[in-house]
Amino acid sequence: MDAAELPIFPLGGVLFPRAVLPLHVFEPRFRALVEACLSGEPEFGVVLIERGSEVGGGETRTQVGTVARIVQIGRTDDGRYVLATIGTDRFRVVEWLPDDPYPRAMVERFDDDVAGPQGEAGLDLATVAARARVDRSLQRVLSLQAELGAPDEMRSTALGPSRPKGERADVETSDELGRYTFDVAALAGLSPLDAQSILMLTDPTARLRALDELLSDAIEVLRFRLGSG
């Protein structure tokens, strides 16, 4: 796929395909980005900031991100924007362009063809078993997070609203393996660097194996926090 120019919004977190991302836009350069999107294609790229701050510029950015499509927008009296966006395609940065008037890059979108087998159809036994473990681990992680009363910020930007302390809601994930791995990663509240490591993997089975390990580690950390609280 040929490279194309895309406005870029560097953030301190990772956006996954199919995940919802609310944004409060107040910095002038990103207001300009939003206005450019509204006058053309209503989408921009989200990349993780490896080093630096979301405000002021000069940050170090990752090379793989996700396209955010604007689905709802509001504007405050003082000119700030409030956006609801949803992740669509992953992309790889080919070349960074000058940050004038806002961050931009030439990007190539990933060919994430998810028209494959549904559910367990066509999956080998090891993958089916890994998916079952990930299902159980995700539910355990969400339960432990609810017990801790941890902020629901990551899950509120994924597939649904935040929940009161101590309450765990059931979650829905895709039957298709590629989409499923992104759904789980968005829901699990991974650290930014762990989330980025998942986003960069091109093979759904490799993403599943990585999630299997990351969720097992997360359970141990959450159990420790509960026991020492």
N, C-alpha and C positions, 0 to 999 in steps of 0.2 A: 504494500500500500504506500502511495506517495505521501511525503511529509506535507503538512499543512500548518499554517500559523494558528495558535490558540492562546487566548488570554490565560494567565496562570494566577491562581490564588494560593500562595504558600501558607500552610497551616501547621499547628502543632500536633495534629492528629491525622489519621489515615481515613480516606473515604473508600468504601468498597462498592463494586457494582451492585445495584438494587437497594443500597442503603440510602436512607433519608438523612440529609444534612441541613439543619437550620443555621443561618448565618446572620449576624448583626454587623452591618458594614458601615463603618464610620470614618476610616482613614481616606483622605482625598484621592489617593491613587486607586483605591479599590472602588470608590464611588464612580470614578471615571471608567473603571473596568465594567461595572454593572451597567452604566449608561451605554457603553459600546455594545454590550450583549443585547440590550433592549432594542437597539437600533438595527440589529442584525440577527444572527443565530443566538438564541438565549442559552448559551452554554459556555463554560470555561473549565480549565483543568485545575485539579486540586493535587498538590504535591506536599509531602512531609518536609518540614524544616528539620534538618539534621543538627544544625547549630545556628544559634541566633534567636531572634524574637519575631513574633508575628507583626509587630509594629515597628515602623521606621526603616525597613529595608536592610540590605547588607547581609541577609541570612544565607546559609549554605543549604541547598535544596537537593532532594533525591531526584533521580532521573526517571523514575516510574511513578505514574499517578493515575487518577481516574477522572474522567469527564463528569462534571456536575451540570445537570440540566435544570434550569430555573422553572419551577412549576407554580410558584406563588410568590408574590412580591408586594410589599407595602413600603411606604415612605413616611418618615416622621416629619414634624414641622421644621426641625432644624436640618433636614436634608439627608439624614441617615436612611439606609435601606435595611429592611428586614426581609430575608429571603427564605424560602423553602426550596431545597434542591434535592435531586435524586441522582445517585451515581449510575452511569451508563457504561461506556467503554473504558477499558484501561488503555494507557498510552505510554510510549517511551519518548523522552526528550532526545531529539537529534541535535538541536542547536539552541542555545539560549540567545534571545534577542535583547537589545537594550531595554532596560526598565523605564521606558519613557513612552507614554505617560503612566504605564503600569506594567507589571511583569508579563512577558510574552515569550513564547518558544515555538520553534518548529518541532512538530511531534508526528510520530507514526502511531496509529492506533493498533492495538492487538487484535488479531483475528480470533476472538473468543467465540468459536462456533459451539453453541450449547444445545444443538438439536440432536443430541445423542440419546442413548438409552435412558428410560425413565425408571426411577426406583432402583431395584436391584437387578433389573433385566440387563443382561450382557456384562455384569460385573463378575470378576473372579471371587472365589471364596474369601481370600485374604482381604480384599477391598470391602466386601460385605461385612466381614467381622470388624474391620477398622471403623467402618461407618457406624456400626452398632455401638462400639466403644465410645466414639465421639458423641453420639446421641446421649449416652448415659453421662458422659463427662460434662457436656454442656449443661444438662439439667442440674447436675451436682454443683457446678460453678455458679449457676444462677441462684440456686438455693442458698449456698454459702454467702454469696454477695448480699442476698436479701437479709440473711441473719445478721450480717455485719452492718446492715443499713448503709452500704456504700452508695455513693452518688450513682444515679442511673444514666449518666450523661452519654456513655457510649451506646447503651441500648436504646435510649430515647432518640438517638440519631440513626438507629438502624431500622428496626421493623415495627416500632410502636412507641407509645408514650411511656414516661417513667411511672414507677409504682411506689406506693407508700412503703415505708420501712417495714421489713419483715414479710412482705407479701411477694410471692413469686407467681408470675403468670405463665401459663403454657405458651410456647412459641411455635410458630410455623416456619418450616424451612422447605426449600424446593426439593422435588424428587430427583431432579437432574443433578448429577454429581458436581459439575462445575459450579453451578449456581449455589448448590448446597454448601460447598466449602466457603464461598464468600458470605453466605447468610450466617453461618456459624461464626466466622471470624468477626463479623460486624457485631454479633450479639454477645460475644464472650468477654468484651472489655479487655482485650489484649493491650500490652504496653505499645506505644507507638512504633518502636523498633521491631517488636515481634509482629505487629500487624503489617508493617512494611515488608518483612521477610515473606509473609504469606502472599501479599499482593504481587510480589515480583515473580512468584513461581508460575510457570506457564502450564504445567501438567496438573490436572485436577487430582490425580492419585497422589502425586507428591505433596500437594496442598493438604490432602486428607491425612497423610502420614505425619506431616509437620504439625497439624492441629492436634492429632492424637497425643503427641509428645507435649505440646505447649499446654493443653488443657490438663493433662496429668500433673504437670509442674504447678499450674495455677491452683489446682485443688490442694496440693500440699502447702502452698503458701497461705491460702485462705484458711485452711485448718489451723495452721500455726498462729495466724492472727486471731482466730477465735479463741484458741487455747490460752493465748497470752494477754487477751483483752481484759 
